[in-house]
């Protein structure tokens, strides 16, 4: 089971270390492409990195075009829980 606080921490950590080129903080309602200027290919790489951490596949098709931290956390939680029930 994934706790939201741990999930938010992991997402922020990966994002800030590899993708955040601005000095502003990542908040729950921050939209990645709008607020941080992430291109589609950068967003895809970001999702792949997170998927590798949780051993799931996250595709841009799993999220709205302009997704935020809460939406991303929800997708990760659903996919992780689905994977746990199929094992």
PDB file of N, CA, C and O in Angstrom:
ATOM      1  N   UNK A   1       0.845  -1.184   0.000  1.00  0.00           N
ATOM      2  CA  UNK A   1       0.000   0.000   0.000  1.00  0.00           C
ATOM      3  C   UNK A   1       0.888   1.245   0.000  1.00  0.00           C
ATOM      4  O   UNK A   1       1.892   1.307   0.711  1.00  0.00           O
ATOM      5  N   UNK A   2       0.512   2.205  -0.787  1.00  0.00           N
ATOM      6  CA  UNK A   2       1.253   3.457  -0.894  1.00  0.00           C
ATOM      7  C   UNK A   2       0.513   4.529  -0.100  1.00  0.00           C
ATOM      8  O   UNK A   2      -0.695   4.705  -0.255  1.00  0.00           O
ATOM      9  N   UNK A   3       1.239   5.235   0.740  1.00  0.00           N
ATOM     10  CA  UNK A   3       0.659   6.352   1.459  1.00  0.00           C
ATOM     11  C   UNK A   3       0.847   7.615   0.632  1.00  0.00           C
ATOM     12  O   UNK A   3       1.903   7.824   0.036  1.00  0.00           O
ATOM     13  N   UNK A   4      -0.184   8.456   0.599  1.00  0.00           N
ATOM     14  CA  UNK A   4      -0.140   9.659  -0.237  1.00  0.00           C
ATOM     15  C   UNK A   4       1.045  10.557   0.098  1.00  0.00           C
ATOM     16  O   UNK A   4       1.673  11.112  -0.804  1.00  0.00           O
ATOM     17  N   UNK A   5       1.354  10.707   1.371  1.00  0.00           N
ATOM     18  CA  UNK A   5       2.462  11.590   1.734  1.00  0.00           C
ATOM     19  C   UNK A   5       3.788  11.071   1.173  1.00  0.00           C
ATOM     20  O   UNK A   5       4.614  11.858   0.711  1.00  0.00           O
ATOM     21  N   UNK A   6       3.996   9.753   1.209  1.00  0.00           N
ATOM     22  CA  UNK A   6       5.209   9.167   0.640  1.00  0.00           C
ATOM     23  C   UNK A   6       5.216   9.327  -0.880  1.00  0.00           C
ATOM     24  O   UNK A   6       6.250   9.621  -1.479  1.00  0.00           O
ATOM     25  N   UNK A   7       4.064   9.130  -1.484  1.00  0.00           N
ATOM     26  CA  UNK A   7       3.938   9.254  -2.930  1.00  0.00           C
ATOM     27  C   UNK A   7       4.233  10.680  -3.380  1.00  0.00           C
ATOM     28  O   UNK A   7       4.980  10.885  -4.336  1.00  0.00           O
ATOM     29  N   UNK A   8       3.651  11.671  -2.697  1.00  0.00           N
ATOM     30  CA  UNK A   8       3.917  13.068  -3.029  1.00  0.00           C
ATOM     31  C   UNK A   8       5.398  13.376  -2.865  1.00  0.00           C
ATOM     32  O   UNK A   8       5.985  14.075  -3.691  1.00  0.00           O
ATOM     33  N   UNK A   9       5.996  12.863  -1.815  1.00  0.00           N
ATOM     34  CA  UNK A   9       7.429  13.084  -1.577  1.00  0.00           C
ATOM     35  C   UNK A   9       8.252  12.501  -2.730  1.00  0.00           C
ATOM     36  O   UNK A   9       9.154  13.168  -3.237  1.00  0.00           O
ATOM     37  N   UNK A  10       7.957  11.277  -3.145  1.00  0.00           N
ATOM     38  CA  UNK A  10       8.696  10.637  -4.240  1.00  0.00           C
ATOM     39  C   UNK A  10       8.552  11.404  -5.544  1.00  0.00           C
ATOM     40  O   UNK A  10       9.530  11.621  -6.260  1.00  0.00           O
ATOM     41  N   UNK A  11       7.331  11.812  -5.844  1.00  0.00           N
ATOM     42  CA  UNK A  11       7.081  12.554  -7.092  1.00  0.00           C
ATOM     43  C   UNK A  11       7.849  13.872  -7.065  1.00  0.00           C
ATOM     44  O   UNK A  11       8.518  14.229  -8.035  1.00  0.00           O
ATOM     45  N   UNK A  12       7.749  14.585  -5.956  1.00  0.00           N
ATOM     46  CA  UNK A  12       8.464  15.868  -5.844  1.00  0.00           C
ATOM     47  C   UNK A  12       9.974  15.675  -5.948  1.00  0.00           C
ATOM     48  O   UNK A  12      10.665  16.468  -6.588  1.00  0.00           O
ATOM     49  N   UNK A  13      10.476  14.624  -5.320  1.00  0.00           N
ATOM     50  CA  UNK A  13      11.911  14.361  -5.341  1.00  0.00           C
ATOM     51  C   UNK A  13      12.416  14.125  -6.769  1.00  0.00           C
ATOM     52  O   UNK A  13      13.389  14.743  -7.199  1.00  0.00           O
ATOM     53  N   UNK A  14      11.753  13.233  -7.491  1.00  0.00           N
ATOM     54  CA  UNK A  14      12.146  12.945  -8.872  1.00  0.00           C
ATOM     55  C   UNK A  14      12.012  14.203  -9.727  1.00  0.00           C
ATOM     56  O   UNK A  14      12.908  14.533 -10.504  1.00  0.00           O
ATOM     57  N   UNK A  15      10.897  14.896  -9.580  1.00  0.00           N
ATOM     58  CA  UNK A  15      10.660  16.079 -10.384  1.00  0.00           C
ATOM     59  C   UNK A  15      11.715  17.157 -10.109  1.00  0.00           C
ATOM     60  O   UNK A  15      12.292  17.718 -11.041  1.00  0.00           O
ATOM     61  N   UNK A  16      11.962  17.440  -8.835  1.00  0.00           N
ATOM     62  CA  UNK A  16      12.903  18.512  -8.495  1.00  0.00           C
ATOM     63  C   UNK A  16      14.340  18.169  -8.857  1.00  0.00           C
ATOM     64  O   UNK A  16      15.100  19.050  -9.257  1.00  0.00           O
ATOM     65  N   UNK A  17      14.721  16.914  -8.724  1.00  0.00           N
ATOM     66  CA  UNK A  17      16.092  16.531  -9.043  1.00  0.00           C
ATOM     67  C   UNK A  17      16.385  16.502 -10.537  1.00  0.00           C
ATOM     68  O   UNK A  17      17.489  16.841 -10.961  1.00  0.00           O
ATOM     69  N   UNK A  18      15.403  16.099 -11.332  1.00  0.00           N
ATOM     70  CA  UNK A  18      15.688  15.896 -12.755  1.00  0.00           C
ATOM     71  C   UNK A  18      15.014  16.863 -13.705  1.00  0.00           C
ATOM     72  O   UNK A  18      15.543  17.121 -14.786  1.00  0.00           O
ATOM     73  N   UNK A  19      13.859  17.409 -13.337  1.00  0.00           N
ATOM     74  CA  UNK A  19      13.064  18.130 -14.330  1.00  0.00           C
ATOM     75  C   UNK A  19      12.725  19.583 -13.994  1.00  0.00           C
ATOM     76  O   UNK A  19      12.419  20.359 -14.898  1.00  0.00           O
ATOM     77  N   UNK A  20      12.769  19.959 -12.748  1.00  0.00           N
ATOM     78  CA  UNK A  20      12.356  21.308 -12.367  1.00  0.00           C
ATOM     79  C   UNK A  20      13.490  22.295 -12.617  1.00  0.00           C
ATOM     80  O   UNK A  20      14.478  22.311 -11.882  1.00  0.00           O
ATOM     81  N   UNK A  21      13.351  23.099 -13.631  1.00  0.00           N
ATOM     82  CA  UNK A  21      14.360  24.105 -13.980  1.00  0.00           C
ATOM     83  C   UNK A  21      13.993  25.482 -13.424  1.00  0.00           C
ATOM     84  O   UNK A  21      14.744  26.444 -13.587  1.00  0.00           O
ATOM     85  N   UNK A  22      12.840  25.568 -12.771  1.00  0.00           N
ATOM     86  CA  UNK A  22      12.396  26.836 -12.192  1.00  0.00           C
ATOM     87  C   UNK A  22      12.591  26.775 -10.682  1.00  0.00           C
ATOM     88  O   UNK A  22      12.796  25.704 -10.112  1.00  0.00           O
ATOM     89  N   UNK A  23      12.525  27.926 -10.052  1.00  0.00           N
ATOM     90  CA  UNK A  23      12.723  27.969  -8.603  1.00  0.00           C
ATOM     91  C   UNK A  23      11.423  27.792  -7.831  1.00  0.00           C
ATOM     92  O   UNK A  23      11.450  27.701  -6.604  1.00  0.00           O
ATOM     93  N   UNK A  24      10.297  27.742  -8.512  1.00  0.00           N
ATOM     94  CA  UNK A  24       9.028  27.615  -7.796  1.00  0.00           C
ATOM     95  C   UNK A  24       8.812  26.187  -7.324  1.00  0.00           C
ATOM     96  O   UNK A  24       9.319  25.232  -7.913  1.00  0.00           O
ATOM     97  N   UNK A  25       8.050  26.065  -6.251  1.00  0.00           N
ATOM     98  CA  UNK A  25       7.785  24.765  -5.641  1.00  0.00           C
ATOM     99  C   UNK A  25       6.642  24.050  -6.367  1.00  0.00           C
ATOM    100  O   UNK A  25       5.760  24.680  -6.951  1.00  0.00           O
ATOM    101  N   UNK A  26       6.684  22.738  -6.312  1.00  0.00           N
ATOM    102  CA  UNK A  26       5.632  21.898  -6.886  1.00  0.00           C
ATOM    103  C   UNK A  26       4.537  21.716  -5.847  1.00  0.00           C
ATOM    104  O   UNK A  26       4.770  21.153  -4.777  1.00  0.00           O
ATOM    105  N   UNK A  27       3.349  22.191  -6.167  1.00  0.00           N
ATOM    106  CA  UNK A  27       2.192  22.059  -5.276  1.00  0.00           C
ATOM    107  C   UNK A  27       1.218  21.049  -5.865  1.00  0.00           C
ATOM    108  O   UNK A  27       1.339  20.658  -7.026  1.00  0.00           O
ATOM    109  N   UNK A  28       0.260  20.634  -5.060  1.00  0.00           N
ATOM    110  CA  UNK A  28      -0.715  19.640  -5.496  1.00  0.00           C
ATOM    111  C   UNK A  28      -1.500  20.043  -6.721  1.00  0.00           C
ATOM    112  O   UNK A  28      -1.854  19.195  -7.540  1.00  0.00           O
ATOM    113  N   UNK A  29      -1.778  21.329  -6.858  1.00  0.00           N
ATOM    114  CA  UNK A  29      -2.567  21.784  -8.001  1.00  0.00           C
ATOM    115  C   UNK A  29      -1.705  22.364  -9.120  1.00  0.00           C
ATOM    116  O   UNK A  29      -2.234  22.918 -10.084  1.00  0.00           O
ATOM    117  N   UNK A  30      -0.389  22.242  -9.001  1.00  0.00           N
ATOM    118  CA  UNK A  30       0.508  22.708 -10.062  1.00  0.00           C
ATOM    119  C   UNK A  30       0.345  21.831 -11.300  1.00  0.00           C
ATOM    120  O   UNK A  30       0.390  20.605 -11.209  1.00  0.00           O
ATOM    121  N   UNK A  31       0.156  22.458 -12.447  1.00  0.00           N
ATOM    122  CA  UNK A  31       0.054  21.734 -13.706  1.00  0.00           C
ATOM    123  C   UNK A  31       1.446  21.689 -14.326  1.00  0.00           C
ATOM    124  O   UNK A  31       2.062  22.725 -14.573  1.00  0.00           O
ATOM    125  N   UNK A  32       1.933  20.475 -14.574  1.00  0.00           N
ATOM    126  CA  UNK A  32       3.320  20.300 -14.995  1.00  0.00           C
ATOM    127  C   UNK A  32       3.660  21.055 -16.277  1.00  0.00           C
ATOM    128  O   UNK A  32       4.662  21.769 -16.322  1.00  0.00           O
ATOM    129  N   UNK A  33       2.849  20.908 -17.309  1.00  0.00           N
ATOM    130  CA  UNK A  33       3.206  21.546 -18.584  1.00  0.00           C
ATOM    131  C   UNK A  33       3.008  23.059 -18.537  1.00  0.00           C
ATOM    132  O   UNK A  33       3.792  23.799 -19.131  1.00  0.00           O
ATOM    133  N   UNK A  34       1.984  23.523 -17.849  1.00  0.00           N
ATOM    134  CA  UNK A  34       1.701  24.955 -17.802  1.00  0.00           C
ATOM    135  C   UNK A  34       2.629  25.686 -16.835  1.00  0.00           C
ATOM    136  O   UNK A  34       3.239  26.690 -17.201  1.00  0.00           O
ATOM    137  N   UNK A  35       2.740  25.191 -15.608  1.00  0.00           N
ATOM    138  CA  UNK A  35       3.478  25.904 -14.568  1.00  0.00           C
ATOM    139  C   UNK A  35       4.991  25.720 -14.660  1.00  0.00           C
ATOM    140  O   UNK A  35       5.751  26.571 -14.197  1.00  0.00           O
ATOM    141  N   UNK A  36       5.425  24.616 -15.252  1.00  0.00           N
ATOM    142  CA  UNK A  36       6.861  24.343 -15.302  1.00  0.00           C
ATOM    143  C   UNK A  36       7.398  24.239 -16.722  1.00  0.00           C
ATOM    144  O   UNK A  36       8.596  24.027 -16.912  1.00  0.00           O
ATOM    145  N   UNK A  37       6.538  24.385 -17.716  1.00  0.00           N
ATOM    146  CA  UNK A  37       6.971  24.402 -19.101  1.00  0.00           C
ATOM    147  C   UNK A  37       7.497  23.073 -19.619  1.00  0.00           C
ATOM    148  O   UNK A  37       8.368  23.046 -20.488  1.00  0.00           O
ATOM    149  N   UNK A  38       6.973  21.971 -19.091  1.00  0.00           N
ATOM    150  CA  UNK A  38       7.433  20.658 -19.549  1.00  0.00           C
ATOM    151  C   UNK A  38       6.851  20.331 -20.914  1.00  0.00           C
ATOM    152  O   UNK A  38       5.643  20.436 -21.126  1.00  0.00           O
ATOM    153  N   UNK A  39       7.708  19.937 -21.825  1.00  0.00           N
ATOM    154  CA  UNK A  39       7.237  19.502 -23.143  1.00  0.00           C
ATOM    155  C   UNK A  39       6.623  18.111 -23.022  1.00  0.00           C
ATOM    156  O   UNK A  39       6.751  17.452 -21.990  1.00  0.00           O
ATOM    157  N   UNK A  40       5.968  17.682 -24.066  1.00  0.00           N
ATOM    158  CA  UNK A  40       5.348  16.360 -24.073  1.00  0.00           C
ATOM    159  C   UNK A  40       6.389  15.261 -23.882  1.00  0.00           C
ATOM    160  O   UNK A  40       6.150  14.307 -23.142  1.00  0.00           O
ATOM    161  N   UNK A  41       7.533  15.383 -24.535  1.00  0.00           N
ATOM    162  CA  UNK A  41       8.569  14.350 -24.413  1.00  0.00           C
ATOM    163  C   UNK A  41       9.177  14.339 -23.007  1.00  0.00           C
ATOM    164  O   UNK A  41       9.506  13.276 -22.482  1.00  0.00           O
ATOM    165  N   UNK A  42       9.326  15.506 -22.407  1.00  0.00           N
ATOM    166  CA  UNK A  42       9.848  15.572 -21.042  1.00  0.00           C
ATOM    167  C   UNK A  42       8.852  14.968 -20.066  1.00  0.00           C
ATOM    168  O   UNK A  42       9.242  14.265 -19.133  1.00  0.00           O
ATOM    169  N   UNK A  43       7.558  15.241 -20.277  1.00  0.00           N
ATOM    170  CA  UNK A  43       6.535  14.645 -19.423  1.00  0.00           C
ATOM    171  C   UNK A  43       6.565  13.123 -19.544  1.00  0.00           C
ATOM    172  O   UNK A  43       6.431  12.422 -18.541  1.00  0.00           O
ATOM    173  N   UNK A  44       6.738  12.610 -20.747  1.00  0.00           N
ATOM    174  CA  UNK A  44       6.800  11.170 -20.963  1.00  0.00           C
ATOM    175  C   UNK A  44       7.997  10.574 -20.223  1.00  0.00           C
ATOM    176  O   UNK A  44       7.868   9.524 -19.593  1.00  0.00           O
ATOM    177  N   UNK A  45       9.142  11.217 -20.289  1.00  0.00           N
ATOM    178  CA  UNK A  45      10.326  10.743 -19.570  1.00  0.00           C
ATOM    179  C   UNK A  45      10.110  10.783 -18.058  1.00  0.00           C
ATOM    180  O   UNK A  45      10.530   9.872 -17.345  1.00  0.00           O
ATOM    181  N   UNK A  46       9.466  11.817 -17.578  1.00  0.00           N
ATOM    182  CA  UNK A  46       9.144  11.950 -16.160  1.00  0.00           C
ATOM    183  C   UNK A  46       8.242  10.794 -15.717  1.00  0.00           C
ATOM    184  O   UNK A  46       8.463  10.202 -14.661  1.00  0.00           O
ATOM    185  N   UNK A  47       7.238  10.480 -16.514  1.00  0.00           N
ATOM    186  CA  UNK A  47       6.325   9.377 -16.193  1.00  0.00           C
ATOM    187  C   UNK A  47       7.055   8.034 -16.225  1.00  0.00           C
ATOM    188  O   UNK A  47       6.783   7.159 -15.403  1.00  0.00           O
ATOM    189  N   UNK A  48       7.974   7.871 -17.166  1.00  0.00           N
ATOM    190  CA  UNK A  48       8.769   6.631 -17.220  1.00  0.00           C
ATOM    191  C   UNK A  48       9.627   6.483 -15.966  1.00  0.00           C
ATOM    192  O   UNK A  48       9.721   5.395 -15.398  1.00  0.00           O
ATOM    193  N   UNK A  49      10.252   7.578 -15.538  1.00  0.00           N
ATOM    194  CA  UNK A  49      11.070   7.531 -14.323  1.00  0.00           C
ATOM    195  C   UNK A  49      10.235   7.128 -13.111  1.00  0.00           C
ATOM    196  O   UNK A  49      10.655   6.292 -12.311  1.00  0.00           O
ATOM    197  N   UNK A  50       9.063   7.720 -12.980  1.00  0.00           N
ATOM    198  CA  UNK A  50       8.187   7.359 -11.858  1.00  0.00           C
ATOM    199  C   UNK A  50       7.709   5.918 -11.973  1.00  0.00           C
ATOM    200  O   UNK A  50       7.633   5.203 -10.974  1.00  0.00           O
ATOM    201  N   UNK A  51       7.390   5.496 -13.179  1.00  0.00           N
ATOM    202  CA  UNK A  51       6.970   4.112 -13.399  1.00  0.00           C
ATOM    203  C   UNK A  51       8.061   3.129 -13.014  1.00  0.00           C
ATOM    204  O   UNK A  51       7.772   2.071 -12.455  1.00  0.00           O
ATOM    205  N   UNK A  52       9.304   3.461 -13.304  1.00  0.00           N
ATOM    206  CA  UNK A  52      10.418   2.591 -12.921  1.00  0.00           C
ATOM    207  C   UNK A  52      10.541   2.465 -11.406  1.00  0.00           C
ATOM    208  O   UNK A  52      10.858   1.389 -10.900  1.00  0.00           O
ATOM    209  N   UNK A  53      10.297   3.536 -10.690  1.00  0.00           N
ATOM    210  CA  UNK A  53      10.364   3.504  -9.233  1.00  0.00           C
ATOM    211  C   UNK A  53       9.310   2.562  -8.668  1.00  0.00           C
ATOM    212  O   UNK A  53       9.593   1.770  -7.769  1.00  0.00           O
ATOM    213  N   UNK A  54       8.106   2.651  -9.193  1.00  0.00           N
ATOM    214  CA  UNK A  54       6.984   1.857  -8.667  1.00  0.00           C
ATOM    215  C   UNK A  54       6.738   0.563  -9.434  1.00  0.00           C
ATOM    216  O   UNK A  54       5.817  -0.191  -9.120  1.00  0.00           O
ATOM    217  N   UNK A  55       7.568   0.314 -10.439  1.00  0.00           N
ATOM    218  CA  UNK A  55       7.458  -0.896 -11.259  1.00  0.00           C
ATOM    219  C   UNK A  55       6.079  -1.041 -11.898  1.00  0.00           C
ATOM    220  O   UNK A  55       5.452  -2.100 -11.861  1.00  0.00           O
ATOM    221  N   UNK A  56       5.643   0.059 -12.478  1.00  0.00           N
ATOM    222  CA  UNK A  56       4.391   0.094 -13.233  1.00  0.00           C
ATOM    223  C   UNK A  56       4.649   0.881 -14.509  1.00  0.00           C
ATOM    224  O   UNK A  56       5.666   1.562 -14.637  1.00  0.00           O
ATOM    225  N   UNK A  57       3.726   0.782 -15.442  1.00  0.00           N
ATOM    226  CA  UNK A  57       3.814   1.583 -16.668  1.00  0.00           C
ATOM    227  C   UNK A  57       2.827   2.733 -16.571  1.00  0.00           C
ATOM    228  O   UNK A  57       1.629   2.542 -16.360  1.00  0.00           O
ATOM    229  N   UNK A  58       3.368   3.932 -16.731  1.00  0.00           N
ATOM    230  CA  UNK A  58       2.529   5.129 -16.737  1.00  0.00           C
ATOM    231  C   UNK A  58       2.687   5.769 -18.100  1.00  0.00           C
ATOM    232  O   UNK A  58       3.789   6.132 -18.511  1.00  0.00           O
ATOM    233  N   UNK A  59       1.595   5.898 -18.777  1.00  0.00           N
ATOM    234  CA  UNK A  59       1.593   6.478 -20.111  1.00  0.00           C
ATOM    235  C   UNK A  59       0.938   7.860 -20.058  1.00  0.00           C
ATOM    236  O   UNK A  59       0.083   8.103 -19.206  1.00  0.00           O
ATOM    237  N   UNK A  60       1.324   8.755 -20.947  1.00  0.00           N
ATOM    238  CA  UNK A  60       0.630  10.042 -21.016  1.00  0.00           C
ATOM    239  C   UNK A  60      -0.872   9.865 -21.288  1.00  0.00           C
ATOM    240  O   UNK A  60      -1.669  10.744 -20.958  1.00  0.00           O
ATOM    241  N   UNK A  61      -1.254   8.738 -21.885  1.00  0.00           N
ATOM    242  CA  UNK A  61      -2.671   8.474 -22.152  1.00  0.00           C
ATOM    243  C   UNK A  61      -3.456   8.199 -20.875  1.00  0.00           C
ATOM    244  O   UNK A  61      -4.685   8.271 -20.879  1.00  0.00           O
ATOM    245  N   UNK A  62      -2.759   7.884 -19.778  1.00  0.00           N
ATOM    246  CA  UNK A  62      -3.415   7.620 -18.500  1.00  0.00           C
ATOM    247  C   UNK A  62      -3.839   8.893 -17.776  1.00  0.00           C
ATOM    248  O   UNK A  62      -4.583   8.844 -16.796  1.00  0.00           O
ATOM    249  N   UNK A  63      -3.362  10.022 -18.267  1.00  0.00           N
ATOM    250  CA  UNK A  63      -3.586  11.303 -17.597  1.00  0.00           C
ATOM    251  C   UNK A  63      -4.178  12.322 -18.556  1.00  0.00           C
ATOM    252  O   UNK A  63      -4.046  12.183 -19.772  1.00  0.00           O
ATOM    253  N   UNK A  64      -4.839  13.360 -18.008  1.00  0.00           N
ATOM    254  CA  UNK A  64      -5.285  14.463 -18.866  1.00  0.00           C
ATOM    255  C   UNK A  64      -4.070  15.164 -19.470  1.00  0.00           C
ATOM    256  O   UNK A  64      -2.951  15.009 -18.981  1.00  0.00           O
ATOM    257  N   UNK A  65      -4.288  15.919 -20.512  1.00  0.00           N
ATOM    258  CA  UNK A  65      -3.180  16.606 -21.182  1.00  0.00           C
ATOM    259  C   UNK A  65      -2.447  17.537 -20.227  1.00  0.00           C
ATOM    260  O   UNK A  65      -1.220  17.633 -20.269  1.00  0.00           O
ATOM    261  N   UNK A  66      -3.190  18.221 -19.371  1.00  0.00           N
ATOM    262  CA  UNK A  66      -2.586  19.120 -18.386  1.00  0.00           C
ATOM    263  C   UNK A  66      -2.849  18.556 -16.988  1.00  0.00           C
ATOM    264  O   UNK A  66      -3.789  18.973 -16.312  1.00  0.00           O
ATOM    265  N   UNK A  67      -2.020  17.616 -16.565  1.00  0.00           N
ATOM    266  CA  UNK A  67      -2.236  16.954 -15.284  1.00  0.00           C
ATOM    267  C   UNK A  67      -1.469  17.644 -14.158  1.00  0.00           C
ATOM    268  O   UNK A  67      -0.472  18.329 -14.384  1.00  0.00           O
ATOM    269  N   UNK A  68      -1.969  17.440 -12.934  1.00  0.00           N
ATOM    270  CA  UNK A  68      -1.307  18.004 -11.763  1.00  0.00           C
ATOM    271  C   UNK A  68      -0.832  16.881 -10.839  1.00  0.00           C
ATOM    272  O   UNK A  68      -1.002  15.701 -11.144  1.00  0.00           O
ATOM    273  N   UNK A  69      -0.245  17.255  -9.726  1.00  0.00           N
ATOM    274  CA  UNK A  69       0.323  16.293  -8.787  1.00  0.00           C
ATOM    275  C   UNK A  69      -0.727  15.329  -8.249  1.00  0.00           C
ATOM    276  O   UNK A  69      -0.473  14.129  -8.150  1.00  0.00           O
ATOM    277  N   UNK A  70      -1.904  15.844  -7.900  1.00  0.00           N
ATOM    278  CA  UNK A  70      -2.959  14.991  -7.354  1.00  0.00           C
ATOM    279  C   UNK A  70      -3.434  13.958  -8.383  1.00  0.00           C
ATOM    280  O   UNK A  70      -3.644  12.794  -8.041  1.00  0.00           O
ATOM    281  N   UNK A  71      -3.601  14.372  -9.613  1.00  0.00           N
ATOM    282  CA  UNK A  71      -4.030  13.440 -10.662  1.00  0.00           C
ATOM    283  C   UNK A  71      -2.971  12.376 -10.915  1.00  0.00           C
ATOM    284  O   UNK A  71      -3.303  11.207 -11.112  1.00  0.00           O
ATOM    285  N   UNK A  72      -1.722  12.762 -10.912  1.00  0.00           N
ATOM    286  CA  UNK A  72      -0.629  11.812 -11.113  1.00  0.00           C
ATOM    287  C   UNK A  72      -0.569  10.814  -9.962  1.00  0.00           C
ATOM    288  O   UNK A  72      -0.396   9.616 -10.187  1.00  0.00           O
ATOM    289  N   UNK A  73      -0.709  11.295  -8.746  1.00  0.00           N
ATOM    290  CA  UNK A  73      -0.699  10.405  -7.577  1.00  0.00           C
ATOM    291  C   UNK A  73      -1.851   9.411  -7.635  1.00  0.00           C
ATOM    292  O   UNK A  73      -1.685   8.247  -7.269  1.00  0.00           O
ATOM    293  N   UNK A  74      -3.001   9.853  -8.084  1.00  0.00           N
ATOM    294  CA  UNK A  74      -4.170   8.971  -8.197  1.00  0.00           C
ATOM    295  C   UNK A  74      -3.920   7.851  -9.210  1.00  0.00           C
ATOM    296  O   UNK A  74      -4.262   6.696  -8.957  1.00  0.00           O
ATOM    297  N   UNK A  75      -3.334   8.187 -10.340  1.00  0.00           N
ATOM    298  CA  UNK A  75      -3.032   7.184 -11.365  1.00  0.00           C
ATOM    299  C   UNK A  75      -2.017   6.164 -10.840  1.00  0.00           C
ATOM    300  O   UNK A  75      -2.178   4.960 -11.040  1.00  0.00           O
ATOM    301  N   UNK A  76      -0.980   6.653 -10.170  1.00  0.00           N
ATOM    302  CA  UNK A  76       0.029   5.741  -9.622  1.00  0.00           C
ATOM    303  C   UNK A  76      -0.602   4.809  -8.595  1.00  0.00           C
ATOM    304  O   UNK A  76      -0.344   3.605  -8.605  1.00  0.00           O
ATOM    305  N   UNK A  77      -1.420   5.357  -7.717  1.00  0.00           N
ATOM    306  CA  UNK A  77      -2.074   4.548  -6.683  1.00  0.00           C
ATOM    307  C   UNK A  77      -2.965   3.480  -7.307  1.00  0.00           C
ATOM    308  O   UNK A  77      -2.914   2.321  -6.895  1.00  0.00           O
ATOM    309  N   UNK A  78      -3.779   3.850  -8.289  1.00  0.00           N
ATOM    310  CA  UNK A  78      -4.666   2.885  -8.949  1.00  0.00           C
ATOM    311  C   UNK A  78      -3.863   1.780  -9.629  1.00  0.00           C
ATOM    312  O   UNK A  78      -4.187   0.600  -9.489  1.00  0.00           O
ATOM    313  N   UNK A  79      -2.827   2.153 -10.360  1.00  0.00           N
ATOM    314  CA  UNK A  79      -2.031   1.152 -11.085  1.00  0.00           C
ATOM    315  C   UNK A  79      -1.278   0.234 -10.108  1.00  0.00           C
ATOM    316  O   UNK A  79      -1.180  -0.972 -10.334  1.00  0.00           O
ATOM    317  N   UNK A  80      -0.761   0.801  -9.046  1.00  0.00           N
ATOM    318  CA  UNK A  80      -0.026   0.021  -8.058  1.00  0.00           C
ATOM    319  C   UNK A  80      -0.975  -0.947  -7.343  1.00  0.00           C
ATOM    320  O   UNK A  80      -0.625  -2.107  -7.128  1.00  0.00           O
ATOM    321  N   UNK A  81      -2.169  -0.480  -6.977  1.00  0.00           N
ATOM    322  CA  UNK A  81      -3.150  -1.339  -6.327  1.00  0.00           C
ATOM    323  C   UNK A  81      -3.650  -2.436  -7.265  1.00  0.00           C
ATOM    324  O   UNK A  81      -3.857  -3.573  -6.840  1.00  0.00           O
ATOM    325  N   UNK A  82      -3.841  -2.098  -8.532  1.00  0.00           N
ATOM    326  CA  UNK A  82      -4.281  -3.078  -9.515  1.00  0.00           C
ATOM    327  C   UNK A  82      -3.213  -4.161  -9.679  1.00  0.00           C
ATOM    328  O   UNK A  82      -3.531  -5.347  -9.761  1.00  0.00           O
ATOM    329  N   UNK A  83      -1.957  -3.749  -9.726  1.00  0.00           N
ATOM    330  CA  UNK A  83      -0.868  -4.698  -9.878  1.00  0.00           C
ATOM    331  C   UNK A  83      -0.785  -5.611  -8.648  1.00  0.00           C
ATOM    332  O   UNK A  83      -0.514  -6.804  -8.781  1.00  0.00           O
ATOM    333  N   UNK A  84      -1.014  -5.064  -7.470  1.00  0.00           N
ATOM    334  CA  UNK A  84      -0.941  -5.833  -6.224  1.00  0.00           C
ATOM    335  C   UNK A  84      -2.053  -6.890  -6.171  1.00  0.00           C
ATOM    336  O   UNK A  84      -1.843  -7.981  -5.642  1.00  0.00           O
ATOM    337  N   UNK A  85      -3.216  -6.575  -6.709  1.00  0.00           N
ATOM    338  CA  UNK A  85      -4.334  -7.525  -6.655  1.00  0.00           C
ATOM    339  C   UNK A  85      -4.197  -8.634  -7.714  1.00  0.00           C
ATOM    340  O   UNK A  85      -4.793  -9.703  -7.584  1.00  0.00           O
ATOM    341  N   UNK A  86      -3.412  -8.364  -8.751  1.00  0.00           N
ATOM    342  CA  UNK A  86      -3.248  -9.385  -9.801  1.00  0.00           C
ATOM    343  C   UNK A  86      -2.101 -10.334  -9.508  1.00  0.00           C
ATOM    344  O   UNK A  86      -1.958 -11.350 -10.187  1.00  0.00           O
ATOM    345  N   UNK A  87      -1.282 -10.027  -8.514  1.00  0.00           N
ATOM    346  CA  UNK A  87      -0.150 -10.901  -8.186  1.00  0.00           C
ATOM    347  C   UNK A  87      -0.558 -12.016  -7.267  1.00  0.00           C
ATOM    348  O   UNK A  87       0.274 -12.842  -6.892  1.00  0.00           O
TER     349      UNK A  87
END
